[in-house]
Amino acid sequence: MITIHSQSLENIFEGNSLLKPTTTMKKILLMLSLFSHLFVKAQEKVNPVSFQAGFTTSTTATYHIIDTDTSFKNTFTIAPFLRIMHRSGFGLNYSLNGIASDSGNNIFMHTTSAFYEEYDKPVNLNFRYTHFFFTNNNAVPYTPISNELYGYVAYKKLWLAPVMAASFGFGQDENKQQQSGLNVAAGFTHNFNFSNKTLQADIAPSVFINAGNDMFYSFVRTARYNTQGNGSKNFLKNQSHGRGNSNRGNGTTVTTSTANNQFTFNNAELNVYSSFTIGHFEIVPDMSVYVPLNTNNDFSFYWQLKLGYNVGKL
């Protein structure tokens, strides 16, 4: 926006009597300038769309091959993202997921999500549909789950807010057969808020019980202990990840057991989700400890760190 000052008007039109503004013209121009300034400020306050760009980092399981011996290890991931959200709560998110590897092809997945979020009312809501576009990176275990329907509901009027979350994952395997899996979580949370002139902080510890059939290695949100946590190595060793035999280079064949479709309680989760906002910057650490509730799961740990820059305010 260009702001016009009365003093500058004389300089702009000086020497040209035909264009030299009258006192009335100067008043009109000043009023237009003031109106324009107020209009822009108003638009900034009621801007209906906000943007966030940044990246998340975590870990995922990858194949570790030495000669004919194949095992699994946790590998750092980094995922640049772009998020667009309307003040109504609807939005879109895209991320590019890569692993920290010496190989030439580090990208293993693209994700796109359409979501609805609401955190300003007595009930917190988060619903989203996500599609996973896999790049067939041989370092990452195969999964037939390429879609997720996710829901999160928390009733926060109580000091200890009850929470429920669910992920339904589905897709096709290599034989074009439909595959699916369901994971649910239920528990309690409380949000602690702190703010001053420069910092706004939200810290939300939670306790969950996680249950599901866990047939496949997948990237659904309620089963991160099998995908991004250090429990994934044991899960892949003892469960099917959707492919009976998988050639992963060096002539090595990995064989997995038959999938178990039994829905069962998997673990108790102790989670701490935090958000720290300084100006336009946001830092979001997310950490969980999983205590097994059956013999198929191990004690495991999950973490994720998100760094974002916000453009526009809702």
Secondary structure by P-SEA (a helix, b strand, c coil): cbbbbaaaaaaaccccccccccaaaaaaaaaaaaaaaaaaaaaaaaccbbbbbbcccbbbbbbbbcccccbbbbbbbbbbbbbbbcccccbbbbbbbbccccccccccbbbbbbbbbbccccbbbbbbbbbbbccccccbbbbcccbbbbbbbbbccccbbbbbbbbbbbbbcccccccbbbbbbbbcbbbbbbbcccbbbbbbbbbbbbbcccccccccccccccccccaaaaaaaccccccccccccccbbbbbcccccccccccccbbbbbbbbcccbbbbbbbbbbbbccccccccccbbbbbbcccccc
